Amino acid sequence: MNWYLKEPTEKKKNSGDGKFIDYLLAGTEYHKKKITKKYAEKIKGTDPELYKNLQKIIIDWLRDNNRYSRCVKRIEYDKILPNETSFYSEKLINDTDRKNWLSKSLEHLSECKLVFLDPDNGIDFEDENRSTKHVYLNEIEAYFRKNKSLVIYQHADRDTKGFNKVIEKKTNQLMKLLELKNDEIICLRYKRGSARAFFIVMQQEHSDCITNAINHFLKTKWGKHFTEI
């Protein structure tokens, strides 16, 4: 996991980002009934253990009124992901030191075969001005040339109706950049809430294993929430 962590500005802290948490609160004293219990149970049914662990983080945060009770570090400390998961959690302060930050991340995750790149917004192919909210082509390529398969988060802009076209464009750009074949890249779009997607870029030697895992994933209860683009 490469979190692409950055220190939030005061504006960001007060922006309301991350407010859609009611699905984790149904049936608790903090439930405000914006989300029905039936809907929450449907989400919970995809992975009850994960749901319980995430719910605990949110309830601790509401009870303690401490922002440090709700942060990605809790994912690490509470061991929510498999034990063999490695995390790169150094903050991306600004672009002046970005090359050094990337170098450290490559070193820290050097033993990993599959790396999840998790920027706030996703991939940026066009903006010449560096942004801590994006992952850039040279970073994707650096990981891929180190023989890593990748999962890359992509958030939609305001034009969610055109999101599938954005996904197709970025898929084609990734294929060209990394010289991928059609069966070495898959994109899964999440259908609930705000539009988002995950690009899965596979090394040829990993493709059978990852493709089988994705096919299995789509046959589980999770599959109802995703569309393959």
LINWO-V19923 format. One record per backbone hydrogen bond with DSSP energy under -1.0 kcal/mol. NH is the residue of the N-H (numbers start at 0). CO is the residue of the C=O. E is the energy in kcal/mol with one decimal. If there is no record, write none. Layout:
nh=NH co=CO e=E
nh=NH co=CO e=E
This chain:
nh=1 co=115 e=-3.0
nh=2 co=87 e=-1.6
nh=12 co=8 e=-2.4
nh=13 co=9 e=-1.4
nh=14 co=11 e=-1.4
nh=18 co=15 e=-1.2
nh=20 co=18 e=-2.0
nh=23 co=20 e=-2.0
nh=24 co=21 e=-1.6
nh=27 co=24 e=-2.3
nh=30 co=27 e=-1.5
nh=39 co=35 e=-2.2
nh=40 co=36 e=-2.5
nh=41 co=37 e=-1.6
nh=42 co=38 e=-2.0
nh=43 co=39 e=-2.9
nh=44 co=40 e=-2.0
nh=45 co=42 e=-1.4
nh=50 co=46 e=-2.6
nh=51 co=47 e=-2.4
nh=52 co=48 e=-2.0
nh=53 co=49 e=-2.5
nh=54 co=50 e=-2.6
nh=55 co=51 e=-1.9
nh=56 co=52 e=-1.5
nh=57 co=53 e=-2.0
nh=58 co=54 e=-2.7
nh=59 co=55 e=-2.6
nh=60 co=56 e=-1.9
nh=61 co=57 e=-2.3
nh=62 co=58 e=-2.6
nh=63 co=59 e=-2.7
nh=64 co=60 e=-1.9
nh=68 co=65 e=-2.2
nh=69 co=66 e=-1.0
nh=73 co=70 e=-1.7
nh=74 co=71 e=-1.1
nh=75 co=71 e=-1.0
nh=76 co=72 e=-3.0
nh=77 co=73 e=-2.8
nh=78 co=75 e=-1.2
nh=79 co=74 e=-1.7
nh=84 co=81 e=-2.2
nh=87 co=0 e=-3.1
nh=91 co=4 e=-4.1
nh=92 co=90 e=-1.2
nh=100 co=96 e=-2.3
nh=101 co=97 e=-2.7
nh=102 co=98 e=-2.5
nh=103 co=99 e=-2.3
nh=104 co=100 e=-1.9
nh=105 co=101 e=-2.5
nh=106 co=102 e=-1.9
nh=107 co=103 e=-2.9
nh=108 co=104 e=-2.1
nh=109 co=106 e=-1.3
nh=111 co=108 e=-1.6
nh=114 co=148 e=-2.6
nh=116 co=150 e=-3.0
nh=117 co=1 e=-2.4
nh=120 co=132 e=-3.0
nh=123 co=134 e=-2.0
nh=133 co=130 e=-1.5
nh=134 co=121 e=-2.4
nh=139 co=135 e=-2.1
nh=140 co=136 e=-3.0
nh=141 co=137 e=-1.9
nh=142 co=138 e=-1.9
nh=143 co=139 e=-2.4
nh=144 co=140 e=-2.9
nh=146 co=143 e=-1.7
nh=147 co=142 e=-1.4
nh=148 co=112 e=-3.0
nh=149 co=200 e=-2.9
nh=150 co=114 e=-2.4
nh=151 co=198 e=-2.7
nh=152 co=116 e=-2.2
nh=153 co=196 e=-2.5
nh=154 co=120 e=-2.8
nh=155 co=194 e=-2.0
nh=159 co=157 e=-1.8
nh=162 co=159 e=-1.5
nh=165 co=161 e=-1.7
nh=166 co=162 e=-2.7
nh=167 co=163 e=-2.3
nh=168 co=164 e=-2.4
nh=169 co=165 e=-2.6
nh=170 co=166 e=-2.5
nh=171 co=167 e=-2.2
nh=172 co=168 e=-2.1
nh=173 co=169 e=-2.5
nh=174 co=170 e=-2.4
nh=175 co=171 e=-2.0
nh=176 co=172 e=-2.6
nh=177 co=173 e=-2.7
nh=179 co=174 e=-1.9
nh=183 co=180 e=-2.1
nh=185 co=199 e=-2.2
nh=187 co=197 e=-2.3
nh=188 co=226 e=-3.3
nh=189 co=195 e=-2.1
nh=190 co=224 e=-3.3
nh=196 co=153 e=-2.8
nh=197 co=187 e=-2.3
nh=198 co=151 e=-2.7
nh=199 co=185 e=-3.6
nh=200 co=149 e=-2.9
nh=201 co=183 e=-3.1
nh=205 co=202 e=-1.6
nh=206 co=202 e=-1.1
nh=209 co=205 e=-2.6
nh=210 co=206 e=-2.8
nh=211 co=207 e=-2.2
nh=212 co=208 e=-1.8
nh=213 co=209 e=-2.6
nh=214 co=210 e=-2.5
nh=215 co=211 e=-2.1
nh=216 co=212 e=-2.5
nh=217 co=213 e=-2.5
nh=219 co=216 e=-1.1
nh=222 co=219 e=-1.2
nh=223 co=220 e=-1.0
nh=224 co=221 e=-2.5
nh=225 co=222 e=-1.1
nh=226 co=188 e=-2.3
nh=228 co=186 e=-2.9
